[in-house]
Amino acid sequence: MSAPDFPAPPTDPDCGAAWRDIVDRYFGGVSPMTLTEETLPQTRAFTVPGRDDLLNLFPVTEHEHTIAGPETPIVLSVFTLHDHTAAGPGILWIHGGGMATGDRFSAMPALRLAVTTGATVVSVEYRLAPEHPDPAPLDDCYTALLWVAEHAQTLGIDPHALILAGSSAGGGLAAGTALRARDHGGPDLAGLLLLCPMLDDRMHTPSSRMTADLSWTRSSNQTGWRMLLGDRVGTDNVTTYAAPGRATDLSRLPPTFIDVGSVDLFRDEDVAFASTIWACGGDAELHVWPGGVHGFEEFAPHTALATDTLTARSRWLTRILARARP
């Protein structure tokens, strides 16, 4: 017997209008393609923004670093504010893309925070599934974290003010990287910022079965997890590093910020992750934005809901950094 579907909450009107405009403008009025093995090349080709876009939008310079990886070199982009003069906060950013798409220039959320907090952003070009299944993406992100911590002074980063952050699939990888850092003796993190994170391959929550025209669908999510985990998806043979939503022990994580829209496939697994942090005695701030669909603050940044979302992130980060750097 198949599991039931659940109705979606109302979508924020302004965000919904912005999404419909994108669908009409870029996809001919038809919702964007579902991620499958067949559509993966087209999905990867539709990549915005790029390096030049970021440099035009934000007062930063970008320097590329290539570091030794577990199997192949890893490329990092280091974004430094034009007025950067002394060691300050650092954000290691892990981009989204369903584990199979995206690149290190998908860093707008981190760069917005850099402008408000003076942070240097390091964005990692991790290997993508399905060509590089688990644990390759996580191995690359953890290697990048070790490198940034070791070279913090050279990068102009205060090692006591290092934030690990990611969005969507990158949020899941950030959570898994934080768990690995906890279990392997560091490096220490001042905070963990998870934006609509993709955490649980089992997809057994009501929100994972919402019936709505979603910007990230259940079918696409199943494909992303299958590309990452192969035949192990949904079985007991999946680590909590690969799928942090499976973890029952979330103690000793750094202060954590989690946000997600109420009309997002990941809503319930993200709420559960925050609840588990609290149950383990940890520090978590959770926001469920009413009417927000997956990625709403990126494609509808002009809306009141997105303004509230971006403000909440900035305020949390400012508080955490003040605590980390007395």
C-alpha positions in Angstrom: 0.0 0.0 0.0 1.5 3.3 -1.1 1.9 6.2 1.5 -0.7 9.0 1.3 -0.1 12.4 -0.3 -0.5 15.5 1.8 -1.8 18.9 0.7 0.6 21.8 0.6 0.1 25.0 2.7 -0.7 28.2 0.8 2.2 29.6 -1.1 3.2 33.2 -0.4 1.5 35.2 -3.1 4.5 37.4 -4.0 6.9 34.4 -4.1 4.4 32.4 -6.1 4.1 35.3 -8.7 7.9 35.5 -8.9 8.1 31.7 -9.5 5.4 31.8 -12.2 7.3 34.7 -13.9 10.5 32.6 -14.0 8.6 29.6 -15.4 7.1 31.8 -18.1 10.2 33.7 -18.9 12.8 30.9 -19.0 10.8 27.7 -19.4 8.0 28.6 -21.8 5.3 28.4 -19.2 6.1 24.8 -18.3 7.5 24.0 -14.9 11.3 23.2 -15.1 12.3 19.7 -16.0 12.4 17.1 -13.3 15.9 15.9 -12.5 16.6 12.5 -14.1 19.6 10.8 -15.5 18.4 11.9 -18.9 17.9 15.6 -18.0 21.1 15.9 -16.0 23.2 17.5 -18.8 20.5 20.1 -19.5 20.1 20.9 -15.8 23.8 21.3 -15.4 24.0 23.6 -18.4 21.4 26.0 -16.8 23.8 27.5 -14.2 23.3 31.0 -12.8 25.0 33.1 -11.6 28.6 32.9 -12.8 31.8 34.3 -11.5 31.4 37.7 -13.4 27.8 38.0 -12.1 29.0 37.7 -8.5 31.8 40.2 -9.0 29.4 42.7 -10.5 26.8 42.2 -7.7 29.1 42.2 -4.6 32.1 44.3 -3.6 34.5 41.4 -3.5 37.5 40.0 -5.3 37.9 36.3 -6.1 41.0 34.2 -6.0 41.1 30.6 -7.0 43.0 28.0 -5.0 43.6 24.4 -5.9 44.3 22.1 -3.0 45.1 18.4 -2.7 42.0 16.3 -2.4 41.4 12.7 -1.3 41.6 11.5 -5.0 41.7 14.5 -7.2 42.5 18.2 -6.7 39.8 20.4 -5.2 39.2 24.0 -6.5 38.1 26.7 -4.0 37.1 30.3 -4.7 38.0 32.7 -2.0 35.8 35.9 -2.0 37.3 38.8 -0.1 35.6 42.1 0.5 37.2 45.1 -1.1 37.7 46.8 2.3 39.1 43.8 4.0 42.1 44.8 6.1 42.4 42.5 9.1 41.5 38.9 10.1 37.7 38.6 10.4 35.0 36.0 10.1 35.1 33.2 7.6 32.3 31.3 5.9 33.1 27.9 4.2 30.2 27.7 1.7 28.9 24.5 0.2 26.6 25.0 -2.8 23.3 23.2 -3.5 22.1 21.4 -6.6 20.6 18.1 -5.5 24.0 16.5 -5.1 24.4 16.4 -8.9 24.5 20.0 -10.2 25.8 23.4 -9.3 29.2 24.9 -8.8 31.2 27.1 -6.4 29.8 30.2 -7.9 26.4 29.4 -6.5 27.4 31.4 -3.5 25.0 34.4 -3.4 23.6 33.5 0.1 27.0 33.5 1.6 28.1 36.7 -0.2 25.0 38.5 1.1 26.1 37.6 4.6 29.7 38.6 3.9 28.6 42.1 3.1 26.7 42.5 6.4 29.2 40.8 8.6 32.6 41.4 7.0 33.2 37.8 6.4 35.6 36.2 3.8 33.8 33.4 1.9 35.5 30.2 0.7 33.3 28.2 -1.7 34.2 24.6 -2.5 33.9 22.9 -5.9 33.2 19.4 -4.6 32.8 16.4 -6.8 29.3 15.7 -8.0 27.2 12.5 -8.1 26.5 10.3 -10.0 30.1 10.3 -11.4 31.4 10.6 -7.9 28.9 9.0 -5.4 29.1 9.1 -1.6 31.4 9.6 0.2 33.2 11.7 -2.5 31.3 15.0 -2.1 31.5 14.9 1.7 35.2 13.9 1.6 35.9 17.0 -0.5 34.0 19.3 1.8 35.7 18.0 4.9 39.1 18.3 3.2 38.2 21.9 2.3 37.3 22.6 5.9 40.6 21.2 7.2 42.5 23.3 4.6 40.6 26.5 5.5 41.2 26.0 9.2 44.9 25.4 8.6 45.3 28.4 6.3 42.9 30.7 8.1 45.5 33.3 8.9 46.8 33.5 5.3 43.2 33.9 4.1 42.5 36.7 6.5 40.1 34.6 8.6 40.0 34.5 12.4 40.0 30.7 13.1 37.7 31.3 16.1 35.1 32.8 13.8 34.8 30.1 11.2 31.2 29.3 10.0 30.3 26.2 8.0 27.3 26.9 5.7 25.4 25.4 2.9 22.0 25.5 1.0 19.8 22.6 0.0 22.1 19.7 -0.9 25.0 21.9 0.3 23.2 22.2 3.6 23.1 18.5 3.9 26.8 18.3 3.1 27.5 21.0 5.6 25.6 19.1 8.4 27.5 15.9 7.5 30.8 17.7 7.5 30.1 19.2 10.9 29.3 15.7 12.3 32.6 14.4 10.8 34.5 17.3 12.4 32.8 16.6 15.7 33.7 12.9 15.6 37.3 13.4 14.4 38.5 16.1 16.7 37.7 19.3 14.8 38.4 21.8 13.5 36.2 23.8 15.8 33.4 25.8 14.3 31.8 29.0 15.6 28.5 28.2 13.9 26.6 26.0 11.4 24.3 27.7 8.9 21.8 25.3 7.1 19.5 26.8 4.5 16.6 24.5 3.5 19.0 21.6 3.9 18.6 18.2 2.1 19.1 15.8 5.1 17.2 12.5 4.8 17.1 10.0 1.9 14.2 8.1 3.4 11.6 10.8 2.5 9.0 9.5 4.9 7.6 12.8 6.2 4.4 14.5 5.2 6.2 17.4 3.6 8.1 15.0 1.4 4.8 13.9 0.0 3.2 17.3 -0.6 1.0 17.6 -3.7 1.9 20.9 -5.3 3.8 22.5 -8.1 7.1 22.6 -6.2 10.3 24.2 -7.4 12.1 21.0 -6.1 9.9 17.9 -6.5 9.8 14.5 -4.8 10.9 12.9 -8.0 13.9 15.1 -8.4 14.8 14.6 -4.8 14.6 10.8 -5.3 16.9 11.1 -8.3 19.4 13.2 -6.4 19.6 10.7 -3.5 19.8 7.8 -5.9 22.7 9.4 -7.7 24.5 10.0 -4.5 23.8 6.6 -2.7 23.0 4.2 -5.5 21.3 1.0 -4.3 21.9 2.0 -0.7 19.3 4.7 -0.8 16.6 4.2 1.8 18.3 1.2 3.3 20.1 0.8 6.7 23.5 0.9 4.9 23.6 4.8 4.8 25.8 6.7 7.2 24.6 9.8 9.2 27.4 11.7 7.5 25.7 11.1 4.1 22.2 11.6 5.4 22.4 13.6 8.6 18.6 13.5 9.1 19.1 9.9 10.2 21.3 11.0 13.2 19.9 10.5 16.7 22.9 12.0 18.4 23.4 15.7 17.4 25.2 16.6 20.6 28.3 18.8 20.5 27.4 20.6 17.3 28.2 24.3 17.1 25.3 26.8 17.4 23.1 26.0 14.4 20.7 28.0 12.3 18.2 26.2 10.2 15.6 27.8 7.9 13.1 26.4 5.4 9.8 27.3 3.8 6.5 25.8 4.8 6.0 24.7 1.1 9.3 23.0 0.9 9.8 19.2 0.5 12.5 19.4 3.2 10.3 21.2 5.8 9.7 18.3 8.2 13.1 16.8 8.1 14.6 20.2 8.8 12.3 20.7 11.8 13.1 17.2 13.0 16.9 18.0 12.8 16.4 21.1 14.9 14.3 19.2 17.4 17.0 16.5 17.7 19.7 19.2 18.4 17.5 20.5 21.2 16.8 17.0 22.6 20.5 16.5 22.8 21.0 19.8 24.7 22.3 21.8 21.8 21.8 25.3 20.5 19.6 25.7 17.4 17.6 28.5 15.9 14.8 27.4 13.5 12.7 29.4 11.1 9.9 27.9 9.0 8.8 30.7 6.6 5.1 30.6 5.9 4.4 30.2 2.2 8.0 29.8 1.2 8.9 27.3 -1.5 12.3 25.8 -2.0 14.8 28.6 -2.9 12.2 31.4 -2.7 14.7 34.0 -1.3 16.9 33.5 -4.3 14.4 33.9 -7.1 12.2 36.3 -5.2 14.6 38.5 -3.1 12.4 41.5 -3.5 9.5 40.0 -1.5 8.7 40.8 2.1 9.1 37.1 3.0 12.6 37.0 1.5 13.5 40.3 3.3 12.5 38.8 6.7 14.4 35.6 5.8 17.7 37.3 4.9 17.4 39.6 7.9 17.0 36.7 10.3 20.1 35.0 8.9 22.2 38.1 9.2 21.0 38.8 12.8 21.8 35.2 13.9 25.2 35.3 12.3 26.0 38.7 13.9 25.1 37.3 17.3 27.1 34.2 16.8 30.2 36.0 15.7 30.0 38.4 18.6 29.9 35.4 20.9 32.9 33.9 19.1 35.0 37.0 19.1 34.5 38.8 22.5 
